[in-house]
Amino acid sequence: MKVSNMVKGVPFVMIHVLALGLLLVPPSPSLVALGLGMYVVRCLGITLGYHRYFSHRAFRTGRGFQFFLALVGSTCLQRGVLWWASLHRYHHRNADTLDDVYSPTHKGFLWGYLMWAGEAEHQATRWDLVRDFSEFPELVWLNKYHFVPAALLGALTWYLGGAPAFFWGFVFSSILVMHAPCWINTFAHMYGSRRFETDDRSRNNWILGYALLGEGWHNNHHHDMNSAKFSRTFPEFDAGYAVLLGLRSVGIVWDLREPAAEALA
């Protein structure tokens, strides 16, 4: 791994080192609630913003809320929004083949979970795959300086609540949102059920479906990737889609792409 690539992994390492501070600050119901609350909000930035909107254009919104989604997603230390979306689009084109960016199928669990991110070929934004968003200078700027929102959120959490809020609010939720896509990239391609016979190994994983606000209904998603709704039948529940319905009711988002008729089976 080149030194430049190692530097890009510094935030991931730093957050896990800072997590040792959780051992020094006793948890309380309010602190745990803060951490879980921040996790939910930041996770929505990934599932609604980075994934459903920027990667798949599953709904439409205005330029202001578009930037807001990118901003919230950027607090999750998942690197730049256009970098993330471009690699995810590439993933869907090559899911679970030798050309897949982060599939565990051919190179193993550790590769799909994390090691792929250290490869030089995956460091640059694939601009040819995100031409639709590269025309927005604010998104290009945020893609380049993606570490700024997370740094500001961490500083604000410390300022408002001191060390307890910082460690249980910011650090604890950061650990969860940083690992969430890793769980999808691996477990949701290895363990679970398959409603649809897709060309990849995607699976619906019940634990991830509920814990990651709908992301775990991964086989459904791969079957109809541009749908804003990942769940299909009860008792599957897509919390992210429920939030989108609420946003649509007040006019913030519109034109939600529903599952194709054959994807409702």
C-alpha positions in Angstrom: 0.0 0.0 0.0 1.4 3.4 -1.0 2.0 6.1 1.6 -0.6 8.4 -0.1 -3.2 5.7 0.2 -2.3 5.1 3.8 -2.8 8.8 4.6 -6.4 8.5 3.2 -7.0 5.8 5.7 -6.0 8.0 8.7 -9.6 9.0 9.6 -10.6 5.4 9.8 -7.7 4.6 12.1 -8.1 7.7 14.2 -11.8 7.0 14.9 -11.0 3.6 16.1 -8.2 4.9 18.4 -10.5 7.5 19.7 -13.0 4.8 20.5 -10.8 3.8 23.4 -12.2 7.0 25.1 -15.5 5.2 25.4 -13.8 3.1 28.1 -13.0 6.2 30.1 -16.5 7.8 29.9 -19.2 5.8 31.6 -22.3 5.4 29.4 -25.7 6.6 30.4 -29.1 6.2 28.8 -28.9 9.8 27.5 -25.4 9.4 26.0 -26.3 6.1 24.4 -29.5 7.7 23.0 -27.4 10.6 21.7 -25.0 8.2 19.9 -27.8 6.1 18.4 -29.7 9.2 17.4 -26.7 10.6 15.6 -26.1 7.2 14.0 -29.7 7.3 12.5 -29.3 10.8 11.1 -25.9 10.1 9.6 -27.0 6.7 8.3 -29.8 8.5 6.5 -27.2 10.7 4.9 -25.7 7.5 3.4 -28.8 5.5 2.5 -30.8 8.5 1.2 -28.0 10.7 -0.1 -24.9 8.8 -1.1 -26.8 5.6 -2.1 -30.4 6.2 -3.3 -30.0 9.7 -4.7 -26.4 10.2 -5.8 -25.7 6.6 -6.9 -29.1 5.7 -8.3 -31.2 8.9 -8.9 -34.1 7.1 -7.2 -35.9 10.4 -6.5 -35.7 14.1 -7.4 -35.1 17.1 -5.2 -33.9 20.7 -5.3 -30.3 21.8 -5.4 -30.4 23.0 -1.8 -31.5 19.7 -0.4 -29.2 17.9 -2.8 -26.3 19.6 -1.1 -27.7 19.0 2.3 -27.8 15.2 1.6 -24.2 15.3 0.4 -23.2 17.3 3.5 -24.9 14.9 6.0 -23.4 11.9 4.2 -20.0 13.5 4.3 -20.0 13.5 8.1 -19.9 9.7 8.0 -16.2 9.5 7.0 -17.1 7.5 3.8 -15.0 9.9 1.7 -16.4 12.1 -1.1 -20.0 11.8 -2.3 -19.0 11.6 -6.0 -16.2 9.2 -5.3 -18.6 7.0 -3.4 -21.4 7.2 -6.0 -19.0 6.5 -8.9 -17.5 3.4 -7.3 -21.0 2.2 -6.3 -22.2 2.6 -9.9 -19.2 0.6 -11.0 -20.0 -2.0 -8.4 -23.5 -2.5 -9.9 -22.1 -2.9 -13.4 -19.8 -5.7 -12.2 -21.4 -7.1 -9.1 -19.6 -10.1 -7.8 -17.4 -10.5 -10.8 -13.6 -10.2 -10.9 -14.1 -6.5 -11.9 -16.2 -5.7 -8.8 -14.7 -3.1 -6.6 -15.6 -4.6 -3.2 -17.1 -8.0 -3.6 -16.0 -10.7 -1.2 -16.8 -13.4 -3.8 -13.4 -13.8 -5.5 -11.0 -12.1 -3.1 -12.5 -13.0 0.3 -14.2 -11.4 3.2 -11.4 -9.1 4.3 -11.0 -7.7 0.8 -14.7 -7.0 0.5 -14.9 -5.6 4.0 -12.0 -3.1 3.9 -8.8 -4.0 2.1 -10.1 -2.9 -1.3 -10.1 0.7 -0.1 -6.3 0.7 0.1 -5.8 -0.1 -3.6 -4.5 2.8 -5.7 -6.9 2.1 -8.5 -9.8 2.8 -6.2 -8.6 6.1 -4.8 -9.7 8.4 -7.6 -13.3 9.5 -8.4 -14.5 7.9 -11.7 -15.7 11.1 -13.2 -17.0 9.4 -16.3 -19.6 7.6 -14.1 -20.9 10.7 -12.3 -21.1 13.3 -15.1 -24.7 14.1 -14.0 -23.5 15.6 -10.7 -20.0 16.8 -11.7 -21.6 20.0 -13.1 -22.4 21.2 -9.5 -19.3 23.0 -8.2 -20.5 22.7 -4.6 -20.6 18.9 -4.9 -17.2 18.9 -6.5 -15.8 21.0 -3.7 -17.4 18.8 -1.0 -16.1 15.7 -2.8 -12.6 17.1 -2.5 -12.8 18.4 1.1 -15.0 15.6 2.3 -13.3 15.5 5.7 -14.5 19.0 6.7 -18.1 18.2 7.6 -17.0 15.3 9.9 -14.4 17.5 11.6 -16.9 20.3 12.2 -19.4 17.9 13.6 -16.9 16.4 16.0 -15.8 19.9 17.1 -19.4 21.0 17.6 -20.3 17.9 19.6 -17.4 18.6 21.9 -18.3 22.3 22.2 -21.9 21.6 23.1 -21.5 18.5 25.3 -17.8 18.1 26.2 -16.0 14.8 26.2 -19.0 12.6 27.1 -21.0 13.9 24.1 -18.0 13.7 21.8 -17.1 10.1 22.6 -20.7 8.7 22.8 -22.3 11.1 20.3 -19.7 11.6 17.6 -17.1 8.7 18.0 -19.6 6.0 18.8 -21.9 6.9 15.9 -18.9 7.3 13.6 -17.8 3.7 14.3 -21.3 2.5 13.4 -21.7 4.5 10.2 -18.1 3.7 9.0 -18.7 0.0 9.3 -22.3 -0.1 7.9 -21.4 -0.2 4.2 -18.7 -2.8 5.0 -21.4 -5.0 6.5 -23.5 -4.6 3.3 -20.6 -5.2 1.0 -19.8 -8.5 2.7 -22.6 -10.0 4.8 -25.4 -9.0 2.4 -23.5 -10.9 -0.3 -22.9 -13.9 1.8 -25.7 -14.5 4.3 -29.5 -14.2 3.9 -32.3 -15.1 1.5 -32.7 -14.5 -2.2 -36.1 -13.6 -3.5 -34.8 -12.8 -7.0 -32.4 -14.8 -9.1 -30.0 -11.9 -9.9 -26.7 -12.4 -11.7 -24.8 -11.6 -8.4 -24.9 -13.1 -5.0 -26.8 -10.4 -3.2 -29.0 -11.4 -0.3 -31.7 -10.0 1.9 -30.3 -10.0 5.4 -32.9 -9.3 8.1 -30.6 -8.0 10.7 -29.1 -5.5 8.3 -32.5 -4.6 6.9 -33.6 -3.2 10.2 -30.3 -2.0 11.6 -29.3 -0.1 8.5 -32.6 1.5 7.7 -33.6 -0.7 4.8 -30.1 -1.3 3.2 -30.2 -5.0 4.2 -32.9 -5.8 1.7 -30.0 -6.1 -0.7 -31.2 -8.8 -3.1 -34.4 -6.7 -3.7 -32.1 -3.7 -4.4 -29.9 -5.5 -6.8 -32.9 -6.8 -8.7 -34.3 -3.2 -9.2 -31.5 -1.0 -8.2 -33.1 2.3 -9.2 -36.1 1.9 -7.0 -36.3 4.2 -4.0 -37.9 1.4 -2.0 -35.8 -1.5 -0.9 -38.4 -3.6 0.9 -41.0 -5.6 -0.9 -43.4 -7.5 1.5 -44.3 -7.5 5.2 -42.5 -7.8 7.5 -39.7 -6.2 5.6 -39.4 -2.6 6.6 -37.5 0.1 4.8 -37.1 3.0 7.3 -35.2 5.1 4.7 -38.2 4.8 2.3 -40.5 5.8 5.1 -38.5 9.0 5.6 -38.7 9.7 1.8 -42.5 9.4 2.0 -42.5 12.0 4.8 -40.2 14.3 2.8 -42.4 13.9 -0.3 -45.5 14.8 1.7 -44.0 18.3 2.4 -42.6 18.8 -1.1 -38.9 18.4 -0.3 -38.5 15.4 -2.6 -40.6 14.1 -5.5 -40.8 11.6 -8.3 -39.9 8.6 -6.1 -39.1 5.7 -8.3 -41.2 2.7 -7.3 -40.3 -1.0 -7.8 -41.1 -2.3 -11.3 -44.2 -4.6 -11.4 -42.1 -7.7 -11.7 -40.0 -6.7 -8.7 -43.1 -6.8 -6.4 -43.5 -10.5 -6.6 
